[in-house]
Amino acid sequence: MRVAVIAPHYLPGTRAGGPVRSIASLVETLGDEIEFFILTHDHDFGTSEPYPGVVRGQPVKVGKASVVYLSEEDFRPKALEARILASEPDALYLNSFFHPLASIGPVLRRKFGGLHGLPLLIAPRGEFAEEALRIKGRKKSGYLAFARMLSLYRDVIWQASSEFEAADIHRVVGREAKVRIAHLPPSLPQEAEKAQGESRREKSAGSLQLIFVGRFAPMKNVEFALSVLAGVEGKVRFELVGPKETEEYWRLCQDAARRLPPNVQVEFAGAVPHDEVLRRLNDSHAFLLPTRGENFGHGILEAMSCGCPVVISQNTQWRDLAPRRAGWDLPLSAPGQFTLALQRLADMESEEWLEWSRGAQEYARGRTLDADAVEATRRLFLDAARVASAGGRGARQR
């Protein structure tokens, strides 16, 4: 079976976060059974600088997949359609719903152009969460109405990473949507496991080394994260790691940081390589992410795997953390609860903090790759293959 994949960004990129790691995990796990042909940009998220040494426009082997890196000019619907057809896939796999070039364009070409009838799988990657739909809500509502009117997504197979996301898809698309829950979480990073024994962090009451990892975007709720620190007593250092999405939101976050009291020091570290992210996680006491919604939450898993208790919103699949001493999942409607959790962490002595650190690691180990996740993901693509076989609609059948 051959699957054409359109991804806005892929390896060696590190700035786009979880979706890149999700696709990489998929390729690594099923790449011996499925031929993955990936079309992606030749640069990372938030920059126009091409990856050094990458050949443009020609398939190159990256792990177990064939990857074609494209310039902005070549990452257009008709050009993507031509490359998809040339690859003769049995199915098309999209990793966004609202991305104009990496999703909407190919969907329209499937309805009206040369991709007509090609079996289609879509992973919305958290875009249907209620909080996510509120961002540019009028534009998104307009496109959803347009899509329903034209029945653009009538025969799509949808991939959800959790029961929460499956419910979101049914709420937005309809109860008749064909949703499969299938996600391949990464195994615990070897770098994280190694660094756990090399961490330089020490914990004493009245101090807290806090970290955020992710894009500076409204969905990540960075401004909220900064605001709840205002009431935390003790010596707090908050390191924010990740690329900025827009200058406007970046400035908003910097303004929020300047309003914090002197006992809270904030460092905007920017985007760093993935191995450096793991090192910084291993030097931190806790991870803060009051997100408005996550598809999977790779950063949360990596933080816990590095022994960081997490303080997160309830808009993720990571729930019931406190009974496991792995952290806290809290409602965004109660910012005071975030402040109390952070104060609890700041007040911890070394022995108590180590208990929570071990709890976070144990929770992470229980959520890594397993046989059931592999089989569910395999069935997702086999469903698409059956559609192609039954209807003769795969590109190689036409």
Beta strands, then each sheet from edge to edge (+ up, - down):
strand 1: 2-7
strand 2: 35-41
strand 3: 60-62
strand 4: 65-70
strand 5: 91-94
strand 6: 120-122
strand 7: 157-160
strand 8: 178-181
strand 9: 207-213
strand 10: 235-241
strand 11: 264-270
strand 12: 286-289
strand 13: 310-313
strand 14: 327-330
sheet 1: 3+ 4- 2- 1- 5- 6- 7- 8-
sheet 2: 11+ 10+ 9+ 12+ 13+ 14+
end
